[in-house]
Amino acid sequence: MFRVGDRYLFALTYGRDSDWVQNVVSAGRCEITTRRKQVELVNPTVFSDPARRDIPVPARWILGLIDVEDFMTLERPL
């Protein structure tokens, strides 16, 4: 998971059809724990980005080596 501005970006290393991705999309929300805090996230958007533009360079290379091109963004509720 990466923070990109006010969004949370998840690399879908198991693909966009994995159960957890489908569950989050169906629910329209999820909760994560980061830095020992619960964070509610909403509005999941799944997309492909072969260039991995929003990923930091070292992680971009690693994700490229394992052919990860699918991602999901979520945001904190207003």
Residue pairs with C-beta under 8 A, 6 or more apart in sequence:
1 8
1 9
1 10
1 11
1 32
1 34
2 8
2 9
2 11
2 54
2 55
2 56
2 59
3 9
4 54
4 73
6 75
6 76
7 73
7 74
7 75
8 32
8 39
8 41
8 73
8 74
8 75
9 54
9 55
9 71
9 72
9 73
10 71
10 72
10 73
10 74
11 55
11 59
11 63
11 68
11 70
11 71
12 18
12 21
12 46
12 68
12 70
12 71
12 72
13 63
13 66
13 68
14 20
14 21
15 21
15 70
16 46
16 70
16 72
21 46
21 72
23 30
24 30
24 44
24 72
24 74
25 44
25 46
25 72
28 42
28 43
28 44
29 40
29 41
29 42
29 44
29 74
29 77
30 40
30 41
30 44
30 74
31 38
31 39
31 40
31 41
32 38
32 39
32 41
33 39
39 76
40 76
40 77
41 74
41 75
41 76
41 77
42 74
42 75
42 76
42 77
43 74
43 75
44 72
44 73
44 74
45 72
45 73
45 74
46 70
46 71
46 72
47 70
47 71
47 72
47 73
48 69
48 70
48 71
49 69
49 71
50 69
52 60
52 63
52 64
52 68
52 69
54 71
55 63
